[in-house]
Amino acid sequence: MDFVLSGVAACGACLFTNPLEVVKTRMQLQGELRGRGTHRVHYRNVFQAMYTIGKVDGLAGLQRGLVPGLLYQFLMNGVRLGSYAVIESCGYVHTEGRVSAAKTTTAGALAGVVGGVMASPIYLVKTHLQCQSTSSIAVGHQYQHQGMLHALAAIHREHGIAGLWRGSFSAIPRTSVGSAAQLSTFSASKELVVDLQVFHRDSWMVSLSAGMISSVAVVFAMTPFDVVSTRLYNQPVDSRGKGGLYRGYVDCFSKTLKAEGVAGLYKGLGASYFRIGPHTILCLFFWDELRRVYQRSR
């Protein structure tokens, strides 16, 4: 049930935050090496980007990639949060009855890597679909997938099983850093809120407050790795599956840094917070409350 409840909680959050994920993905891709000076539109901020996408592609354009997004959240966070819940329930993240920062960071990182690598093919397809748009506002390489199943079949037909896990290496730093920052700060923040007696121990406000604190740490820690990961997943590839823009993670990181500076690695930071922030808050809140309801029902 830990795995199921974790996946359901993440899907609940995704329903609200997928439009912001679409905006974040496109902002991270604009100004990329291949497309410097060729894009017809420049997304200045999250609000202007959301308005432009909604105006040109309609409301459906803001929910592109929703199906793989939901499946990715269920798989990735089901495995990640479910694994962490099992580790936590076994007492491995506590030392003398208190939450250990080192242990929660390690457990969160390991859980994030497992979940991220397992769900990598769905993240690949989600990125492709969220980037697809009308030519007048297009950024990044444009794949022509008709949907999630069509995309999975097309990638498998052209590049085999290995093609479905293309870019999965980039998921390791992204998910490990993000998961470690999220779960360690969430656990520590919950303990802090309870110790300060801001809210009653069993109040839902404890989870909500801890999620809000955790979301800030996640965005700042994760955004550079998220930018690199998005670009690697979305780059065009040849018949052998070799990337047309970057040779690998380090190459993408260095080229982005050289061409766009540190700001390039934090592209879409505002959109990232508006997406990751609410998603972190909602996901952790739903996760904690669902676990509490389930434990009471037992």
N, C-alpha and C positions, 0 to 999 in steps of 0.2 A: 504493500500500500504506500510505502514511502516514495517509491518510484512513480506510481500512478498519481498521487496527490501533488508531487512536485511538477509533473508534466502538465496536469490540469491547471495548476496555479500559473505556470508560465504562459499557457495558451490564453488564459483569461487576460493577462497583461498585454499579450500581443495584439489582441483585438482592438485595444485602444491606441497602441503605439506604432502599429505598422505604417501609417501614413508618414510618421516622423522618420521611420527607418528608410522609406523611399527617398525622402528629402536628404537625409544624411548620406546615403549611398551616392546620390548624384552630386552632392557638394564635394564629396571626397574624390570624385573622378574628374571634376573640371580642372583644367590647367595641367592635365597629365601631359607627359612629354610628346606623345603622338598628336595630341590635339591642341597644343599651345597655339592660340591665335586663330583656331579654326572653328570654335564653337560660336553659334549664332546667339547664344544667350549666356548671361553671367548671373549666377545665383549669388546675390549679395548677402543675404541672411535667410534664416529659416522661414520667416514670415513671407518674404518676397518669393522665395522658392515654392512654398506651399501654394501661394496664390497663383503663380505662373503655371504650375503643373495642373492645378485644379481648373484653371481657365482654358488651357489648351487640350489637356487629356481628359478633362472631366473628373468627377468624383471617383470614378473607377480607376483612374490613373494614380490616385493617391493610395489605393489599396492594391497596387500591383504586387504580385508575389505573396499574397496573403495565405494561400493554401500551403506552399512550401514553408512560409514563415511559421504557420501554426505547427506543421509537422516537425520543423527544425526545433522549435521551442519545446515541444513535447519530448522529442528524443534527447536533445542536448541537455535541457534542464531536468528532464526526468532522470537521466543517468547521473548528471552532476549533483543536483540537490538530493536525489535519492541516495547516492553513494555517501555524500557528506552526512546525511541524516543517520545512516547506519553507523558510520564512524563515530558520530557524536553520541548516539545512544549507547554505544559500547564503552563510552568514557575515555576515548583516546585523545580528545581535545582538551581535557581538563587536567590540571595539576593541583592536588590538594583542594579539590572542590571548586577551583576557580578556572575560568577560561584561559588557556595558554595561547598567547599571540603567535608564538612560533609554531605550535601544533595546528592551530586553526588555519594559519597561512599555508602550511605544507599540505594539510588535508584538502583545503580549498583548491590549491593549485593542481594536485593530483586528480581530484574529481573533475576539474575543468578540462584537463587534457583528455581524459577518457571520453567525456561527453562530446567535446569539440571534434575529436578525430572520428568518432563513430557517426556523427551527424554531418560530417564535412560535405558529402555529395549533395545533401539537401541545401546546405548553405551556398554551395556553388550555383545551383539552379536558382535559388532565391535571389542572389546577386544579379544574375543575368536578367531575370524577369523584372526586377525592380529598376534596372537601368534602361530597359526598353521604353522608348517614348516617340512621340512625333518628331520628325527630323528637325523642325524649327527650334526645338528646345533640347535636342539630344546632346548628351555628353558621354564620353567614354566609348568603347567599342559596343556596337549594337548587334546583339544576337537576335535571331528571328524565331524564337521558340513560340509555339502555340499554347503552351501550358507546361505544368510540372512534368507530367508523364511523357509528353512529347520531347521535352528537354532531356530527361534522363535517358530515353531511348536513343535520341540522336547522339548524345555524348558517348554512350556505350557502343553504339554502332560504329562510330568513327574512331574512337580512341580506346575502346575496351574498358575493362574494370578499372585499370589504373587511371584512366581519364576521369572517372567519377571522383577519384580522390586527389585530382590535381589541385595543388594549393593547400593540401591538408597540413603540410609542414607549417604553413603560416598560421594555422589555427592553434598551434601549440603555444607560442608566446602570447597570442591574443587571449585565448581562453584561460591559460594558466595565470597570467597576470590579473586579468579581470576577475576571475573566480576567487583568487587568493585575496585580492583587495576587497571584494564584495563580502565574502563570508567571514573573513577575519574582522572587518570593521562592523559588520552586522552583529556578530556575536558579542564583541566588546561593547558596542553601543547599547545593546539590550541590557547587558550587565550594568553599565554605567547609569542608564535611566532608572533601573530598579534600585540601585544603590543610593541614588540621589532622591529616591521616593517622589519623583516627578509625577508618576502615575502608579496606580495599583499594579502589583506584579501580574495579575491576570487580565489587565486592561488591554484592549486591542490597540490602544494608543502607544503602547510600548513597542510593538512590532512596527507600527507606522513611523514613529520617531526614529527608530534604529535604521529603517530602510531609507529615510531621507538623508541621514548622516552618511550612510554607506554609499548612496548614489553619487555624491560629490567625489569621494575617493575613487570610485570605479571609473568615472569619466576621465579624470585627469591621468590615471594610470594606464588606461586602456586605449585611448584615442590614437596615439601614434601607431600602435600595433594594428589597430582596426583599419586605419587608412592604408597601410601596406597590404594587409590581408585583402581588402576590397579590391585594390588594384591588381593584385596577383590573380584573384579569382576571375576578374572580368577581362583581363587582357586577351587578345586574339592569340590563337595557337595554330601551328602548321599541322600537316598530316601526321607528324610524329609526336604531336603533343607538346612541342617545344614552344615556349612563350615568345611572342613577337616583340615584346617590349622589354621584358626583364628576364634575366637568367635564373633568378631565384630570390629568396627573401632578402639577403644582404644587398644584392644588386639593386633591388627595388628601393630599399631603405636609403642607400647611398645616393642613387639618382634623384630621388625625391628631395632629399636634403640638399644636394648640390644645386638643383634647378630651382627649388622653391623655398629653400631655407627651413628653419625650424617651424615656421608658420605653416609650411606645406604638410608637415607631419601632424599638425593640429587643425587641418582643414575640416570644416563642418563641426567644430567644437560645440558651437551653440546648438546645432541640430542634434549632435551626439548627446548633449545633456537633456534636451527636450525629449529625446527618444529613450536614452539609457536611464536617465533620472526617473521619470515616471514608471518605466518598465521595471527598474530595480525596486522601487517603492512598492508598486502593485504586486510584483512577483513574490517578493519576500513577505509582504503582508498576507497575500492569499495563502502562501506556503505555510507560514507559521500558524495562521488561523485554521486552515484545513487540518493540519496535524493536531492542533489542540482539540478541535471538534471530534476528530477520529479517536483520539486517546480517551476523551470523555465518554464516547459511545461504547468503548470497550469496557 
